[in-house]
Amino acid sequence: MAEQNTNPKGTKTGVVESDKRSKTRKVVVSYLDKHPKYGKYVRKRTVLHVHDEANVSRTGDVVEVAQCRPISKTKCWRLVRIVEKRSDIAAALASAATIQ
């Protein structure tokens, strides 16, 4: 029996990098890719502009996004759900860094 993929087709899981704009999030999807000549695995990333209608996600959260119709020039992804809330941890680390 083949192992099932946790993400349905057309969805990706990534980390919110920026929540500065209203209803728009910048999500980074990281993956490993094999180098064509040397065979070594190289870390790569894709930056997606995601539509977040309710402004619920924050920087550091792990989110699931899905493709949709173009909403603006750069936005053609929408927020499906927040997989893990890491924004509280990120805020605590940032405040600890400023104190030291």
C-alpha positions as CSV (number, residue, x, y, z in Angstrom):
1,M,0.0,0.0,0.0
2,A,1.4,3.4,-0.9
3,E,2.0,6.0,1.7
4,Q,-0.6,8.8,1.6
5,N,0.5,12.4,1.3
6,T,-0.8,14.6,4.1
7,N,-1.4,17.6,1.8
8,P,-4.1,17.4,-0.9
9,K,-3.1,18.2,-4.4
10,G,-2.5,21.9,-4.9
11,T,-1.7,22.8,-1.3
12,K,1.6,23.6,0.3
13,T,2.8,24.0,3.9
14,G,5.1,26.8,4.9
15,V,6.0,29.3,7.5
16,V,4.7,32.9,7.6
17,E,7.7,35.2,7.1
18,S,5.9,38.6,7.0
19,D,2.5,39.9,8.2
20,K,3.1,43.6,7.6
21,R,0.4,44.0,5.0
22,S,-3.3,43.8,5.6
23,K,-4.9,40.5,4.3
24,T,-1.6,39.5,2.8
25,R,1.0,37.2,4.2
26,K,4.4,36.2,2.8
27,V,4.8,32.4,3.3
28,V,8.1,30.6,2.7
29,V,8.0,26.9,1.6
30,S,11.3,25.2,2.1
31,Y,12.4,22.0,0.4
32,L,15.4,19.9,-0.6
33,D,16.4,19.5,-4.2
34,K,19.0,17.2,-5.7
35,H,21.8,19.1,-7.6
36,P,21.7,17.8,-11.2
37,K,25.5,17.4,-11.6
38,Y,26.9,16.7,-8.1
39,G,23.9,14.8,-6.6
40,K,24.1,16.7,-3.3
41,Y,20.9,17.9,-1.8
42,V,20.5,21.6,-1.7
43,R,18.1,23.6,0.4
44,K,15.7,25.7,-1.7
45,R,12.7,27.9,-0.9
46,T,9.7,29.4,-2.6
47,V,8.2,32.6,-1.4
48,L,4.4,32.8,-1.9
49,H,2.1,35.8,-1.4
50,V,-1.0,34.5,0.4
51,H,-4.4,36.0,0.9
52,D,-5.5,35.9,4.6
53,E,-9.0,37.4,4.6
54,A,-9.4,37.4,8.5
55,N,-5.8,38.5,9.3
56,V,-5.5,35.5,11.7
57,S,-1.9,34.3,10.9
58,R,1.2,35.9,12.4
59,T,4.9,35.8,11.7
60,G,6.3,32.4,12.6
61,D,3.1,30.4,12.2
62,V,3.1,27.2,10.1
63,V,0.2,27.4,7.6
64,E,-1.4,25.4,4.8
65,V,-2.1,27.3,1.6
66,A,-3.9,26.4,-1.6
67,Q,-3.9,27.8,-5.1
68,C,-6.8,30.0,-6.1
69,R,-7.7,32.5,-8.8
70,P,-5.4,35.6,-9.1
71,I,-6.4,38.1,-6.4
72,S,-3.8,40.6,-7.3
73,K,-0.6,40.9,-9.5
74,T,1.4,38.6,-7.1
75,K,-1.3,36.9,-5.0
76,C,-2.8,33.6,-6.3
77,W,-2.7,31.6,-3.0
78,R,-5.1,31.6,-0.1
79,L,-4.8,30.5,3.5
80,V,-6.5,27.2,4.2
81,R,-5.7,26.7,7.9
82,I,-3.1,27.4,10.6
83,V,-1.3,24.1,11.2
84,E,0.7,25.4,14.2
85,K,0.7,28.6,16.2
86,R,4.4,29.6,16.6
87,S,3.8,33.4,16.7
88,D,3.8,33.4,20.5
89,I,7.1,31.7,20.6
90,A,8.6,34.0,18.0
91,A,7.4,37.1,19.9
92,A,8.9,35.8,23.1
93,L,12.3,35.1,21.4
94,A,12.3,38.5,19.8
95,S,11.6,40.3,23.1
96,A,14.3,38.2,24.8
97,A,16.8,39.2,22.1
98,T,16.1,42.9,22.6
99,I,16.5,42.6,26.4
100,Q,20.0,41.1,26.1
